[in-house]
Amino acid sequence: MRWYVLHTLSGYEEKVAKALHHMIENDQFDSSIEEVVIPTEKKVENVRGKKKTTDKKIYPGYVLVRMNLTNKNRFLLRQVQGVIGFIGSANAPQPLTEEEANDIFTRMRNETPEVETTYQIGDTVKVLSGPFSERLGKVKEIENERQKVKMMINIFGRDTLVELDFDQVEVFDAELEKERQPE
């Protein structure tokens, strides 16, 4: 049994996986397909000041299938609605190496969710907490590994570089701020 990667239409990953599970239950693959996985990882998003943990697809448009590759399986899998084909050539799909598969599953098992930022370098952001709360600044640098953002904030009339955690800032939306202000 080896891991193969099915290329699917974007947004069809769940439909393809569900169809494959249904086909496995109905013994259409003669027990040569063992497992179907959509690789996901946990991400923490900051939505309007609230933290929300979600599952994000690591590879949108792809589904992993652990199976023995036979001509019958290759034909049946390509007939599933939403499947474009296999990774590799049409005649010889390439399985993942053990190292590649282990890397994907290690990333999926990671217990600490990765914080996802909605801002980029140059964006105006608002500080949500800490000593600079409610101040605005421009993003100068984003350090994903440390989950830190460096930004310029005007303090006492001078621009000062400060470093904050990802979850301490959010994109500044002038329209949203107007809605929040009491009249």
C-alpha positions as CSV (number, residue, x, y, z in Angstrom):
1,M,0.0,0.0,0.0
2,R,1.4,3.4,-1.0
3,W,0.0,7.0,-0.7
4,Y,-1.1,8.5,-4.0
5,V,-2.3,12.1,-4.6
6,L,-5.5,12.8,-6.4
7,H,-5.9,16.2,-8.0
8,T,-9.4,17.5,-7.6
9,L,-11.4,20.5,-8.7
10,S,-10.9,23.3,-6.1
11,G,-13.6,23.0,-3.4
12,Y,-14.5,19.4,-4.3
13,E,-12.1,17.7,-1.9
14,E,-14.9,16.8,0.6
15,K,-17.2,15.6,-2.2
16,V,-14.5,13.4,-3.7
17,A,-13.5,11.9,-0.3
18,K,-17.2,11.2,0.5
19,A,-17.7,9.6,-2.9
20,L,-14.6,7.4,-2.3
21,H,-15.7,6.4,1.2
22,H,-19.1,5.4,-0.3
23,M,-17.4,3.4,-3.1
24,I,-15.2,1.6,-0.5
25,E,-18.2,0.7,1.7
26,N,-19.9,-0.8,-1.4
27,D,-16.8,-2.9,-2.2
28,Q,-16.2,-1.3,-5.6
29,F,-12.4,-1.3,-5.0
30,D,-11.9,-4.9,-4.0
31,S,-10.3,-3.8,-0.6
32,S,-7.2,-2.4,-2.3
33,I,-8.0,1.1,-1.1
34,E,-7.2,1.5,2.6
35,E,-7.6,5.1,3.5
36,V,-8.7,8.5,2.0
37,V,-7.4,11.7,3.7
38,I,-7.8,15.4,3.1
39,P,-4.7,17.0,4.6
40,T,-5.7,19.7,7.1
41,E,-4.1,21.6,9.9
42,K,-5.4,23.8,12.7
43,K,-5.1,27.6,12.2
44,V,-6.1,30.4,14.6
45,E,-7.7,33.3,12.9
46,N,-8.4,36.7,14.4
47,V,-11.9,37.7,13.3
48,R,-13.0,41.1,14.5
49,G,-10.9,40.8,17.7
50,K,-12.0,37.2,18.5
51,K,-9.8,34.1,18.1
52,K,-11.3,31.3,16.1
53,T,-9.6,27.9,15.5
54,T,-10.4,26.3,12.2
55,D,-9.2,23.4,10.1
56,K,-7.5,24.7,6.9
57,K,-6.6,22.5,3.9
58,I,-2.8,22.1,3.7
59,Y,-3.1,21.4,-0.1
60,P,-6.4,22.7,-1.5
61,G,-7.4,20.7,-4.6
62,Y,-5.7,17.5,-3.4
63,V,-6.8,14.3,-1.7
64,L,-4.5,11.5,-0.4
65,V,-5.4,7.9,-1.1
66,R,-3.5,4.9,0.4
67,M,-3.9,2.0,-1.9
68,N,-2.5,-0.6,-4.2
69,L,-2.5,0.9,-7.6
70,T,-4.3,-1.3,-10.2
71,N,-5.7,-0.4,-13.6
72,K,-9.2,-1.0,-12.3
73,N,-8.6,1.5,-9.3
74,R,-7.0,4.0,-11.6
75,F,-9.9,3.9,-14.0
76,L,-12.6,4.0,-11.2
77,L,-10.8,6.9,-9.4
78,R,-10.6,9.0,-12.5
79,Q,-14.4,8.5,-13.0
80,V,-15.3,10.1,-9.7
81,Q,-16.9,13.5,-10.2
82,G,-14.5,16.3,-9.3
83,V,-11.3,14.2,-9.9
84,I,-8.9,15.7,-12.4
85,G,-6.3,13.0,-12.2
86,F,-3.3,11.7,-10.3
87,I,0.0,13.5,-9.5
88,G,2.5,12.2,-11.9
89,S,2.0,11.2,-15.5
90,A,-1.4,10.0,-16.7
91,N,0.0,6.6,-17.4
92,A,2.2,6.3,-14.3
93,P,0.9,8.0,-11.2
94,Q,3.7,8.7,-8.7
95,P,3.3,7.6,-5.1
96,L,4.5,9.8,-2.3
97,T,7.8,8.8,-0.7
98,E,7.6,7.6,2.9
99,E,9.3,10.9,3.9
100,E,6.8,13.0,2.1
101,A,3.9,11.2,3.6
102,N,5.4,11.4,7.1
103,D,6.0,15.1,6.7
104,I,2.3,15.7,5.8
105,F,1.0,13.5,8.7
106,T,3.3,15.1,11.2
107,R,2.1,18.6,10.1
108,M,-1.5,17.3,10.5
109,R,-0.9,16.0,14.0
110,N,0.7,19.3,15.2
111,E,-1.3,20.2,18.3
112,T,-0.4,23.8,18.5
113,P,-2.5,25.7,15.9
114,E,-0.7,28.0,13.6
115,V,-1.9,31.6,13.8
116,E,-3.0,32.9,10.4
117,T,-2.7,36.6,9.7
118,T,-5.0,38.6,7.5
119,Y,-2.6,41.4,7.1
120,Q,0.5,41.9,5.0
121,I,3.5,44.1,5.0
122,G,2.4,47.7,4.4
123,D,-1.1,47.3,5.8
124,T,-2.5,49.6,8.4
125,V,-3.3,47.6,11.5
126,K,-4.9,48.3,14.9
127,V,-3.4,47.1,18.2
128,L,-6.0,45.2,20.2
129,S,-4.2,44.7,23.5
130,G,-1.2,45.7,25.5
131,P,0.3,49.1,26.2
132,F,-0.3,50.3,22.7
133,S,-4.0,49.3,22.6
134,E,-6.2,51.2,20.1
135,R,-3.2,52.7,18.3
136,L,-2.7,52.3,14.5
137,G,0.5,51.4,12.7
138,K,2.0,50.1,9.5
139,V,3.2,46.5,9.3
140,K,7.0,46.5,8.5
141,E,7.8,42.8,9.0
142,I,6.0,39.5,9.7
143,E,7.9,36.6,11.4
144,N,5.7,33.5,10.9
145,E,8.0,31.2,12.9
146,R,7.9,33.4,16.0
147,Q,4.3,34.5,15.3
148,K,5.4,38.2,15.7
149,V,4.7,41.3,13.7
150,K,6.9,44.4,13.6
151,M,5.2,47.6,13.0
152,M,5.7,51.4,13.1
153,I,3.6,53.2,15.7
154,N,3.6,57.0,16.4
155,I,4.6,57.4,20.0
156,F,5.2,61.0,21.4
157,G,5.3,62.4,17.8
158,R,7.9,59.9,16.6
159,D,7.6,56.7,14.6
160,T,8.8,53.8,16.7
161,L,9.3,50.2,15.7
162,V,7.4,47.8,18.0
163,E,7.1,44.0,18.0
164,L,3.8,42.4,18.9
165,D,2.2,38.9,18.8
166,F,0.0,38.1,15.8
167,D,-3.1,38.0,18.0
168,Q,-2.5,41.5,19.4
169,V,-3.3,43.2,16.1
170,E,-5.9,43.1,13.4
171,V,-6.3,44.8,10.0
172,F,-7.7,48.3,10.5
173,D,-11.0,48.7,8.7
174,A,-12.3,52.3,8.7
175,E,-15.8,51.3,7.8
176,L,-16.0,48.8,10.7
177,E,-14.6,51.4,13.1
178,K,-17.4,53.8,12.1
179,E,-20.0,51.1,12.9
180,R,-18.4,50.5,16.3
181,Q,-18.4,54.2,17.3
182,P,-21.5,55.3,19.2
183,E,-23.2,58.3,17.7
